[in-house]
Amino acid sequence: MKNTKWYIEETTENEILLHSLREIIYSGSSPYQRIEVIRTGNMGKCLYLDGKIQSSEMDEFIYHEALVHPAMFLCNSPKVVLIAGGGEGATIREVLKHPVNEVIMVDLDEEVINISKKFLPEWSNGAFDDPRVKLVIDDARAYIEGMKDYFDVIIIDLPEPTEGGPAYLLYTKEFYEKIYKALKKDGIMVTQSASTAINNLSVFVSIIKTIKAIFPYVKPYIANIPSFFAPWGFVLASKVINPDKIDLKEKISNFEENLRFFDLDAYLGMFSLPKYIKKAINEGGVVIRDDSPLSFY
């Protein structure tokens, strides 16, 4: 242990996480953020943005399957999908397991995409080359501005809202209003929603409260992501789809793709929130606005 090198991730002002550092595969900066690909002793290759882990070789499938498949199954016939963020390409990979016609991925930082293609090709598994995929280098908020009733599913796979970061204004009420307009009437949105650790719930519950200010149907859920050292939050939202009223047993059971995490038991388990989280959702949080954005750290 005395010769072990460690990568230190500051998750909050009161907490750090440590991964053993075996190799620095890439380290550099784009105009928007610091990008690192490192090899750890327990999680294999990992992508870090601004010092925070985004996904690991060992468990990225848990995060990406949890993010993508609930929304894709709840939507009656998802054909046109928008992915905001998702630079590694794994979110596209999971979406393409469904019979979609068009997947538009919008990411501000082309350097993350290029680095992921070069050093993390297993994440995308050729998804960027699929003819159904359109890659747009732009700010997601600017891209959907003015769009109306276009997307069946919108998947928001962005970094947490850190002050000065590229996603700082992509968790606000004003942003979700644009998402609402861009969705078809029977469309559905899902966003990653930060940690649900008992000591770090403020961002999660505020994202839920903010989305509830816009959408009539909002359903949070959680999945345990080992490399994050915490259960992780996600939030579904729709104009007309009520997840509590839809039985997905047959639809999920008949899904032929080879998934490693997601099945009916996983689906039901993710939506079974512990009591303390339900209490925090009911009692806490603030509506996040452009003039009062919330910082993860």
Buried (B, 14 or more C-beta within 10 A) or exposed (E): EEEEEEBEBEBEEEBEBEBBBBEEBBEEEBEBBEBBBBBBEEBBBBBBBBBBBBBBBBBBBBBBBBBBBBBBBBBEEBBBBBBBBBBBBBBBBBBBBBEBEBBBBBBBBBBBBEBBBEBBEBBBBEBBEBEBBEBBEEBBBEBBEEBEEBBBBBBBBBBBBBEEBBBBBBBBBBBBEBBBBBBBEEBBBBBBBBBBBEEBBBBBBBBBBBBBEBBEBBBBBBBBBEBBBBBBBBBBBBBEBEBEEEEBEEEBEEBEEEBEBBBBEBBEEBBEBEEEBEEBBEEBBEBBBEEEBBEBB
